[in-house]
């Protein structure tokens, strides 16, 4: 996925922008993406509704994998309009290049048109989704919620997932069932993703909390002094009150700041 979205796909951009009728040559490539690449990523075949959803940018809940035949038409037309003043001068062998204001105006107008078309596409795709999947996709559009997909999978930063982890993360992202889950929870209830996020038996809620706590403490340790997890606060009524993280010199030099981590399941009833 990373090799395609960060590398291979960008190789096509020059041809899409400069060759008229390029969409006529891209159908075989689109078929390979639909029939080979996406099923390899997800571990199962992709429906037409899902394929349209995956064309959206990552920040809009998609995968940023466009249908190249459609992208070629749009990109060539955008390139033709934006470069038209300069192309006309080259053909006429004029010596003066157009002012930046001319090309900037055309670029801005084209950008507004593109954004309007994207908004209409998002609305059209959302109308094809069931209510649960639509809610999940809308959660993916919250700022920062999809950044794990757009970063390079650097192992030393903990961004590298194995195949099972990546497929499970995509299943959660698009409200799809995760393979090989047990049918019953240890508490006796029916087991699914939402129940796993809510159930207090087995310590998974605590595990999720501690994972976020330790991640934030590790980040704070890079820029602050005297970072500690679950530090004791000053005693109140002889109890052992604690917060999750302490970091010195976060707000003010030499002063300790305390942080509390809360974990929420956005799909809880």
C-alpha positions in Angstrom: 0.0 0.0 0.0 2.7 2.5 1.0 4.9 1.6 -2.1 1.9 2.3 -4.4 0.5 5.5 -2.8 3.9 7.1 -1.9 5.8 5.9 -5.0 4.3 4.1 -8.0 1.2 6.2 -8.3 3.2 9.5 -8.6 4.9 8.1 -11.6 1.7 8.3 -13.6 1.1 12.0 -12.9 3.2 13.4 -15.7 1.4 11.2 -18.3 -2.0 11.9 -16.9 -1.4 15.7 -17.1 0.2 15.9 -20.5 -1.1 13.1 -22.8 -4.6 13.7 -24.3 -6.8 10.6 -24.2 -4.6 8.8 -21.7 -7.7 7.4 -20.1 -8.1 5.1 -23.1 -4.8 3.3 -22.2 -5.4 2.9 -18.5 -8.2 0.4 -18.3 -5.9 -2.6 -18.0 -4.1 -0.9 -15.1 -7.3 -0.1 -13.3 -8.4 -3.7 -13.7 -5.2 -4.9 -12.0 -5.7 -2.4 -9.2 -9.3 -3.6 -8.7 -8.7 -7.3 -9.1 -5.2 -7.7 -7.7 -3.9 -4.8 -5.6 -6.9 -4.0 -3.5 -7.9 -7.7 -2.8 -4.2 -8.3 -1.8 -4.4 -5.4 0.7 -7.7 -6.4 2.2 -7.6 -10.1 1.9 -10.9 -10.3 0.0 -12.6 -9.0 -3.1 -13.8 -5.4 -3.2 -17.4 -4.3 -4.0 -18.0 -1.4 -6.4 -19.3 0.8 -3.5 -16.1 0.1 -1.6 -14.0 0.9 -4.7 -15.6 4.3 -5.1 -15.0 5.0 -1.4 -11.3 4.1 -1.7 -10.9 6.7 -4.4 -11.4 9.5 -1.8 -8.3 11.1 -0.2 -7.2 9.5 3.0 -8.2 12.5 5.1 -11.8 12.1 3.6 -12.1 8.5 4.7 -10.8 6.9 1.5 -7.5 5.2 0.6 -6.2 7.8 -1.9 -6.2 5.2 -4.7 -8.1 6.8 -7.6 -9.6 5.2 -10.6 -6.9 6.2 -13.1 -9.2 6.4 -16.1 -11.3 9.1 -14.3 -8.3 10.9 -12.9 -6.7 11.1 -16.3 -9.6 13.1 -17.7 -9.7 15.5 -14.8 -5.9 16.0 -14.5 -5.4 16.6 -18.3 -8.2 19.2 -18.4 -6.8 21.0 -15.3 -3.3 21.0 -16.7 -4.6 22.3 -20.1 -6.6 25.2 -18.5 -3.8 26.2 -16.1 -1.1 26.2 -18.8 -3.2 27.7 -21.6 -1.9 31.3 -21.3 1.7 30.1 -21.4 1.1 27.6 -24.2 -0.5 30.3 -26.3 2.6 32.5 -25.9 4.9 29.7 -26.8 2.9 28.9 -30.0 2.9 32.6 -30.9 6.7 32.8 -30.0 6.0 35.8 -27.8 8.9 37.0 -25.6 6.9 38.1 -22.5 5.6 35.5 -20.2 2.1 35.9 -18.6 1.9 37.6 -15.2 1.5 35.4 -12.2 -1.9 36.9 -11.5 -3.3 35.4 -14.7 -2.2 31.8 -13.9 -3.0 32.2 -10.2 -6.6 33.2 -11.0 -7.0 30.2 -13.3 -5.5 27.9 -10.8 -7.7 29.2 -8.0 -10.8 28.9 -10.1 -9.9 25.3 -11.1 -9.2 24.5 -7.4 -12.6 25.7 -6.4 -14.2 23.6 -9.1 -12.3 20.6 -8.0 -13.3 21.1 -4.4 -16.9 21.4 -5.4 -16.7 18.2 -7.4 -15.0 16.4 -4.6 -17.8 17.5 -2.1 -20.4 16.2 -4.5 -18.5 12.9 -4.9 -18.3 12.5 -1.1 -22.0 13.2 -0.7 -22.8 10.7 -3.5 -20.6 8.0 -2.0 -21.9 8.6 1.5 -25.5 8.0 0.2 -24.5 4.5 -0.9 -23.2 3.4 2.5 -25.2 1.8 5.3 -25.6 3.8 8.5 -22.9 2.0 10.6 -20.3 2.2 7.8 -21.2 5.9 7.1 -20.7 6.7 10.8 -17.3 5.0 10.8 -16.2 6.8 7.7 -17.2 10.1 9.2 -15.1 9.3 12.3 -12.2 8.7 9.9 -12.6 12.3 8.7 -11.9 13.8 12.1 -8.6 15.7 11.9 -5.7 13.3 12.6 -7.8 10.1 12.6 -6.4 8.9 9.3 -2.8 10.0 9.7 -1.6 6.5 10.4 -2.4 5.6 6.8 -0.6 8.6 5.2 2.7 8.3 7.0 5.6 6.3 5.8 5.8 2.9 7.6 9.0 3.7 9.4 9.9 0.8 11.7 12.0 2.8 14.2 9.0 5.1 14.8 6.6 2.2 15.4 4.7 3.0 12.2 5.3 -0.4 10.5 2.5 -2.9 10.8 2.6 -6.6 9.8 0.0 -7.9 7.3 -2.5 -9.0 10.0 -2.3 -5.8 11.9 -2.7 -3.7 8.7 -5.8 -5.7 7.6 -7.4 -5.6 11.0 -6.8 -1.8 11.1 -8.5 -1.4 7.7 -11.4 -3.6 8.9 -11.9 -1.3 11.8 -11.6 1.7 9.5 -14.4 0.5 7.2 -16.7 -1.4 9.7 -15.8 -4.8 8.3 -15.6 -8.0 10.3 -12.2 -9.0 11.7 -11.3 -12.5 10.8 -10.8 -15.2 13.5 -12.6 -13.4 16.3 -14.2 -15.7 19.0 -18.0 -15.8 18.8 -18.4 -15.4 22.6 -16.6 -13.2 25.1 -15.3 -14.5 28.4 -18.1 -12.5 30.1 -20.7 -14.6 28.2 -21.8 -11.8 25.8 -21.7 -12.0 22.0 -18.3 -10.9 20.9 -17.6 -8.2 18.3 -15.4 -5.1 17.9 -17.8 -2.8 19.8 -18.1 -5.3 22.7 -14.3 -5.7 22.8 -13.9 -1.9 23.3 -16.5 -1.9 26.2 -16.0 -5.1 28.1 -14.2 -4.7 31.4 -13.3 -8.4 31.7 -9.8 -9.4 30.7 -8.2 -5.9 31.0 -8.4 -4.8 27.4 -9.8 -1.4 28.3 -6.9 -0.9 30.7 -4.4 -2.1 28.1 -5.7 0.5 25.6 -5.5 3.2 28.2 -1.9 2.2 29.2 -0.8 2.1 25.5 -1.9 5.7 25.0 -0.4 6.7 28.4 3.0 5.2 27.6 3.0 6.6 24.0 2.4 10.1 25.3 4.9 9.7 28.1 7.5 8.6 25.5 6.9 11.7 23.4 7.0 14.0 26.5 10.3 12.4 27.5 11.9 13.8 24.3 11.2 17.4 25.2 10.6 17.6 29.0 12.5 16.7 32.2 11.5 14.4 35.0 8.8 12.5 33.1 7.0 9.8 35.1 3.9 7.6 34.7 1.3 7.3 37.5 3.0 9.7 39.9 1.6 10.1 43.4 -0.1 13.4 44.0 -0.1 15.2 47.3 -2.2 13.2 49.8 -5.9 14.1 50.2 -7.8 12.4 53.0 -5.0 9.9 53.3 -5.6 8.3 49.9 -3.1 7.6 47.1 -4.3 9.8 44.4 -2.5 9.5 41.1 -2.6 10.9 37.6 -1.3 9.2 34.5 1.7 11.3 33.5 3.9 14.0 35.1 6.3 16.1 33.1 8.4 19.0 34.4 8.8 22.2 32.5 5.9 21.6 30.1 4.0 24.8 30.7 6.5 26.7 32.8 10.2 26.2 33.5 10.8 24.1 36.6 7.1 23.5 37.2 5.4 20.0 37.0 2.5 19.4 34.8 0.1 16.5 35.3 -1.9 14.7 32.5 -4.8 12.3 32.7 -5.6 9.9 29.8 -9.2 9.0 29.0 -10.2 6.3 26.5 -13.5 6.4 24.7 -15.2 4.0 22.3 -17.0 6.3 19.8 -19.3 3.4 18.8 -20.6 2.7 22.2 -24.4 2.9 22.7 
